[in-house]
Amino acid sequence: MFSAIILVFAAAIAVCDAHSQALAPRAVDCGGNSETSGEVVRVIDGRSFLFADGREVRLAAIETLLPVPGDEDEARVAAALAASTALETLALRHEVSLHVVGASPDRYGRLVAYAFIRAPSGETLVQRELLATGQALVSPTPLAARCRTYLQDAERDARTARLGLWGDPYYVVKQAVNPVDVLAEQGRFALVEGKVTSVRESGGITYVNFGRRWSERFTVTVLKRNEGIFASAGLTPKALDGRKIEVRGWIEERGGPAIEAARPEQIKVVN
């Protein structure tokens, strides 16, 4: 276990060092309602850190693999530690400027923000660097179109190069045909891939099913009131029947494992 973690650390540090030596000017402004800055004195995990004045920052638009107390999955623990190390390499003891999302801290007292590190050549978006090194995943939260494309491109390139998390995709992309394996991620952010076997409506919910026994198999749920958003993106739930798709979101238990899809960005048609 420990040797694997050390190797992950070394890889993360090497990749992040390479990026930090060639920081590009800010390529896209992802928005935010206010700006502030501070010195990073502690990294809490792969997506959050503390400023010297005590303010806690949660990086917007990305998710990382986070272990829970008592977690015995060595790969998940190693991935979480690698993400923390990557963020430390990028930001620890550096002055970081924030574009804060929302007018006030979230319910946990954190500033949710896009973080930029200053350099002689310009500024680099911390979120993009974590995605580009395979240490994070793009969140399905609402994003400006240019920002989403910018971040998705970084994730795609890391995936193609099999960097970080993508070095062993089993731990990132779960298979819908293995509902027990998917349900083991309950409460966590995950990607699930599989072929849709049926699409059914009941009450105010559309169920995108991945097996005949839908109450036991993986299911994607779409609230009827959200279907207009999907339709405007050219992705109606009924059109997914028989298609192989990849879904990202938080795993719930509804008899079997499920993800609620509130936005079309959560679903990608594979074939």
Buried (B, 14 or more C-beta within 10 A) or exposed (E): EEEEBEEBBEBBBEBBEEBBEEBBEBBBBBBBEEEBEBBBEEBBBBBBBBBEEEBBBBBBBBBBBBBEEEEEBEBBBBBBBBBBBBBBBBBBEBBBBBBBBEEEBEEEEBBBBBBBBBBEEEBBBBBBBBBBBBBBBBBBBEBEEEBBEBBBBBBBBBBEBEBBBBBEEEBBBBBBBBBEBBBBBEEBBBBBBBBBBBBBEEEEBBBBBBBEEBEBBBBBBBBEEBBEBBEEEEBBBEBBBEEBBBBBBBBBEEEBBBBBBBBBBBBBEEE
